[in-house]
Amino acid sequence: MKNKFRCDFCGIETDWVARVAIAPSYNRMYSEPKYACRACHEKKEHERETSIRKPPSPPPPQQA
């Protein structure tokens, strides 16, 4: 019998979870562990990768 896990993001019961703790510009080693099912993991990875590649927004113009 396989162990079942619960996704901390969507709440489904699954037999596979992942936790990303360290990646470029990302460190959650000392945060409370959160585990994601495959769908949530892929969504979060895409969001994280998109935010890494996205250049920072310029500051708003100063009011005189």
C-alpha positions, 0 to 999 in steps of 0.5 A: 500500500502506497503512502498518501500525502496531502498537498498544502496548496490545494488540499488533494490527497496524492501519492507524490509531493515535492518541496522546493527549498533552494533555487536561484533567488529562492531560499526556504530552508528555514521556513515551515515546510510546504509540500505540493502535488504535481500540478501545484508544483508545476504551477509554482515552478512556472511562477517562480521561473517567470519572476526570476526572468522578469526584469524589475519594474522601474520606480514610479515617476516622482511627483514635483 
